[in-house]
Amino acid sequence: MAETSTTQPPADDKILVEASEARKFVENILEGNGVPKPNAAIVARCLVAADLRGVDTHGINRIPSYMARVRSGVLDAAASPDVAKVTPAVARVDGRNGFGFLAAEAGMRAACEMARELGVGMAGVRRSNHFGMSAWVVQQAIDAGMISLVFTNSSPALPAFGGRSKLLGVSPIACGAPGGNPGKPFILDMAPSVAARGKIYKAKRRGEKIPLDWALDAEGRPTDDPAAALEGVMLPMGGPKGSALAIMMDVFSGVLSGSAFAGGVTGPYDPSKASDVGHFLVAIKPDLFMSLDEFRERMDILYQRVVGSDKAAGVERIYFPGEIEQLTQEQREKTGIPFVQAEIDALNEEAKKVGKPLLVVKGQ
């Protein structure tokens, strides 16, 4: 067991942690809070995947808020999802108020199995919880050789266009496809807001300001204070377009699945009641209309034309969707995942509560 140094580095210094150590650390905490070992491995893998891709807002720093919900009894640490067929190509998943990672993983696994046989498979998920970064679900489908759509809804943070009250979730829209080059898949994972709400929580945690165009405070004024932003509303991207996309997420993930919708989802930082998050997952075989070789060749042409297109003034490189995160993952797998001391301290407090080893950091 290794503990963090008693010498506190400056707040802006980053502390590096190996991905394998982060996974082991999270698994220990989860198991110490009653999560079965196989389930803990899935949750830990998905959280660390976010940190590796540079989506630090949805990585292992979420553990304290998740554990607070477990201790409050509003998230069932021991629950495993129940999957039932509705038709040969459709599955219904009951998350049983367990971790959203487990429900989404089971749903996408079922969707891929059905798509492999029938060409298309889909799963509606109810009674779930926050499942972190959507890109890991997309990657699960890519690893199975599938195109995918990944929808989820979330707790109210956005107003409907023209409104001022929190009603719609910052619900990510995600999809993906295997690439012509296996190392260059297409992965889109984006929020319908100007910025993901997790970035505001991250700024608050690190004592940083946010851009003025991200959110409004409780009085409806632009703010660079993340605490004030969390008391107000996020701003949708593109005005009515972002608002409409958030409503679309509620239609598929909430209304259709049988989960909460129209502002009824409880957020992952609120330990007062069950979240009742809904997801909608689709897997599609890429060789439905042509051979797999032709599909991959066409994807490679698309990739090459996108990254090789004429650059605007001042632009050094054009990236394919998901490519920046992929490059970040390759780098962090070598160097480690960066954290600040306050984050390390908060994570270690969770380890201490269940008598587990503290987080091992590089160089100590």
N, C-alpha and C positions, 0 to 999 in steps of 0.2 A: 504494500500500500504506500502511495506517495501523496504528500500533502503539498498545497501551494506554498510558496515561500512566504515567510513573515515580512519580508521587505516588500512594501507596496510600490509598484511601478507607477509612473505618471499616468493619469487617466487616459491620455491619448495613445499610450503604448499598447500594442497588441500582444497577447499571450497566445502561443500556438499550441494546438492540441491535435494529435493524430486522430484520423477518422476511426481507426479501430479502437482506440481508447475511449473516444466519445460514445461509440456504440456500446461498449462494455459497461461504461459508467451509467448510461441511460437504462440499459437492461437491468442492472442491479437495482436502481431506484424503482423502476416499475415493478419488479418482482417483490421488492420490499414493501410495496403498497398493494400487493395482492393480485398482480397481473400474472397469469400463467406464463411460464417460460416461453413457449412458442409464440404467444401473442406479443410478449415483450420484445422478442427479436424483430418482429414485423414493425412495431411502432418505432423502435430505435433505428432500424434501417431507414425508414421513411424520413424521420427527423434529421438524421445525419446527411441524407441525400440532399436535403435543402441547404444545409450548411456548406456542403461541398460545392453546390452549384452557385453559391454566393447569395442565396435567398435567406439571409440570416434572420429575417423577420419570422420565418416559419421553421426554424431549426430547433436545436435542443434547448434554447432559451425559453421555449414554451413549456418546459417541464414544470416549473413552479406553479403556473396557472392551471395546468392539467391536474397536478397533484392536489391543489386546493379544492378543485371540483370533486376529486375522489374522496378527500377527507370530509367534505361537506355532504357526501352521500348523493350527489346529483349526477355522478358519472360512475357507472358500474365497472370497477376495475377487473372483475372476474368474468365479465360477459364475453361471449363469442357470438358472432352473427349467425342468423338462421337464413338459409337460402332455399327457396322453393320455386319450382318451375310453374309459370303461368301458361305458357305455350312452349313448343319446342325451341323457340327463338327468344323467349322473354323470361326473365327471372325476377322474382320479388325478394328483396333482402330486408330482413328485420334486423337492424343494428342492435336491438335490445338495450339501448342506451349505453353501449360500450364505446370504446375508442373508434372514432371515425375512420382511422387508418385500417382497422380490421374489416369494417363493413365495406369500405371502398375496394380493398384488396380482394375480398371474397366476391364482390359484385363484378369487378373487372375480370377476375379469373373465370367466373361463370360465363360472362359475355364472350370471352375469347374461346372458351370451349364450344359454345354454341355456334359462334361464327366459323370455327374451323370445320364444323359439320354442315352448317346451313348457309354460310356466306355472311350472315349478319347475326349478331347477338346483342341483346340489351338488358340492362338491369335497372330497376327502380329501387332506391334505398330509402327507407324511412327509419325513424327513431335512432338516428345516428348522432355523431358529434363532429366537431372540427377535424378535418383530415390533413391540415397543414398545406403544403405546397401541392398544387394540382399536377405539376409536371411529373411527379413520381408515378402517378396513376397512368399518365400518358406513356411514360417509359416502360411500365409494366406491359402495356399493350404492344409497344414496339418490340420488346424482348420476345414477345410471343408471335411476332411477325405480322401484327395487326395495325390498321388505321384505327383511330379512336376519337370519340367525343367524350369529354369529361365535364359535366356540369354539377355545381353544388350551389345551394343558397346559404345565406349567413345572416347574422343578427343585424338589425336596422342601423344604418349609418349614413345613408344617402337620402336626400329628399326626392320625391317625384319632381320632375322638371316643373318649375314654377312654384313649388312648395318650399317650406322652410323647416318642416319637422322630419325627424328620422323615421323612415318607413321601409326603405329598401336596403338590402345587404350589399356590401362590396363583394359580390359573388363572382369568383373568377370564371372566365371562359377559357377552356383549354381543349386542345386537340393536337393530334400528331400523326405522323406517318413514317414508316421505315424509309431510309434514304437509298439512293443508288449506291453510294458508298456507305457500307454499314456504320461507319463512324460519323456520318453526317445526316442524321434524321431531321425531320421537320418537327419542332415542338413549339407550340404557342401556348402560353400561360399568362393571361393578362386580366387585370381587374377592370371593371367598367368605370372606375373612378380615376381621377388624375393620378393618384398614388394609392398603393395598397395601405389599408389601415394599420397593418403590422409595422409599416415604416414609421408611423407616428408613435406607436408604442416603443419601438426601438429608439427613436429620438428622445422620448421621455426618459427611458431607462438610462441612456447615455448622457443626458443633460445637454442635448443639442437642440438647435432651432430647426424649424421646417420652412420650406418655401411658402410664400404668402398665397400662392394660388392652389394650395392643396386642400384647404378647409376653411370653414367659417366658425367663429366662436358662438357661444349661446345667444349673443345679441345679433348674429348675422353679419359680423364684420370679419374681413380677412385677418388671419392671425399667423404668426410664426412661432407661437407657443404651443408645443404639442399637448400640454395639459388642457389648455383652453380649447384646442381643436377637438379633443376627445369629449368635451362637454357640449360641443356644437355639432356640426355636420360635415361630412366629407363632400367634396365637389365632384360631380360626375364628369367624365371626359366628354368633350363635344356636346355639352348641354343636354338637349333632349335625346341624343343618340345614346349616351352613356346611361341615362335614366331608363330608356327603353330596353337596353341590354340587361340591366339589372332586373327589370320586370320579367324579361324572357327567362332568366335563371329561376325566378320564383315559379313560373308556369311549369317548367319541366321538372325542377328539383323539389318543389314544394307541393303545388296543386296536384300534379300528376302522380307523385309518389305516395301521397297521403301524409306527408310530413307538415310541419309548421310552414306558414307563408304569410305574406302581407304584414310583416313586422313581428310575427310571432316567434321567430327563432331567438333563443337566448344565447348570448355571446360566450366565448370560451373564457373570458376574464370575469364572468358573473357566476359566482358559486351558489346562487339562490335557488335555481331550479334546472331541470333537464333542458337540454338545448333543442332536441327534436329537429335536428338538421336533416335535410333531404338531399340525395344525390341522384343523378341520372347518367348512366354510363352506357356507351355504345362501342362495340368492336366490329370492324368490317374487314373481311379478307381483301387484300390488295389485288388479287388476281381474278376478280369476278368478271371483268370485261376484257381482259387480255392476259397474256402469260405473265408470271412473276418477273421473268427476266426483262420483258418489255416495260413493265411498271417501273422497275428499278432504273432502267435506262432513261426513262422519261423523267423520273425524279432527279437523276443526276444532271440531266440537261437543265432542269429548272434551277437546281442549286448553282450550277456553273454560270447560268445567265444572270441570276440575282447577284452573286458575289462579284461577277466580272462586269457588271454594268457600269456605265460612266458615272464617276463620282462628282458630287457637288463640291463647290469651292471649300477647301479646308478639311475635307473628309479624306482620311488615310485608307480606310478599309470599309467595305460593305459586308455585313454579316447576315447569314441566314437565321431565321427565327430559332432561338434556342442555342445558337452557336457560341455566343458570348458565355453563357452559363456552362456550356460544355468545356470551353477553354479554361474557365475558372475552376471547374472540377479537376481537370488534368493538373493544374497548378497546385491546388490545395491537397490533392492526393500525395504530392511530393513534399510540400512545405508544411502542411498542417492547416487547421481551421483557426482563424484569428478570433480572439475574444478580448474584452476589456476586463479589468480586475473585478469590477462590480458584478459582471455577469458570472465570472468564476465563483465569486463569493455566494451569489444567490443559488447557483447550482449546488455548491457544496453544502449549503444549509439543508437542501433537500436530502442529500446523502446522509448527513448527520441525523436527521429525523428518523431514518430507518436503519441506522447503524451500518451503513455501507461505506466502502472506500471512497476517499475524495478523488476528484478528477485529476488524472495524471497529465501534466503539461510537459511540453518538450523542454529539454535542458535541465530538468529537475529530477 
